[in-house]
Structure formats: C-alpha cells, structure tokens
Amino acid sequence: MRLRTVMVSLAGPVAFAIAERIAARMEPGYRRRDEPVSALAARGSRGAPVMVSGFVGLAAGSVALAGVLRGSVVAPEPVPSMLVIAGLTTAGAGLARCSDRSCPTGFLGDVDVARVDDLHAAFSVATFAMWIAIPLVAAVRAEDAGRGYRRACAAIGVATLGGFIGAGLA
C-alpha cells in the first residue's frame, strides 16, 4: 500500500507539471516568471486544451489520493475530505478559464473582467486555502503518526502559506 500511496500522490502533480511544460512551449511569449500558470489555460491560449487537462489531472489525483489515505493514521478526518474539496476546486479553476492571458480579476481591482475571471479567482483562492490548511490540519489531527510527521506537516503548511503570500506580493 505504501508504494501505491506514493504513486497516487505523485500522479496529479506530475500530470499538471507535464501539462504546464507542454502548454508553455505551445504558447508564444509565455514566461513563467511573469505570468500565472492559469494564463496557459486562458481563452485564446494555444496550450489551453493541454493545460485544462493538467488542471483536471491534478484534480483527479487529489480525489484519488483522498481515497487512498482515507482511514490512515497520517490523514485522519477531515484531511481526506479536504483533499476532495481541493480536487473539486482545482477542477473548477481549470474549467473556469480566464477570459485572457492577463487573468484579470475584480478582486484585485481590474476593470475589464468577465464573470468567468472572478469565478476562476474564487476557485483558485479556495484551492490554495485548502493546500495551506490540509497539512496544518494533518499536523494537529494525525496524533498517531508521530511527532516528526506532525512537525513536517506544520512546516509544509507554513511554507505553503509563505509561498502563497510571496507569490501574491510579486
């Protein structure tokens, strides 16, 4: 079961990373440093079919991981349920494609915003909130997993929060 868990945990992120690499090569002028990955799935993007598939793959991997982890000491409830929610919001973010590569959002004061842009932003924020909360909840709830595991989960949650804040500031 341990190898299966590792393989399932990697499937979604690997599918997403491969899709991002392919879609980035398909999209002229795309620069990872300057544009969000969501730009690759935006309407009008040449790589959109590939990147939307990457979002859906990451979503499916999250839901599959929830199933594999359900009932384990490392992911007591509500962690598997949170993974399912993260999977659903990831799928929502990928399917609610931004209206253009700039990924505008009314939440940040952009003026020319389509309803789908704000929907994409809402799904994205919910996904990142889950990615931050999941390891923090595991750090508290996984009492039988050991102190080192719980500390590692807390560190992952804090690092994810820091990354989210840092990316937002950039």
Helices and strands as residue ranges (DSSP letters): H 2-26, G 37-41, H 48-69, H 79-95, G 106-108, H 115-141, G 143-145, H 147-169
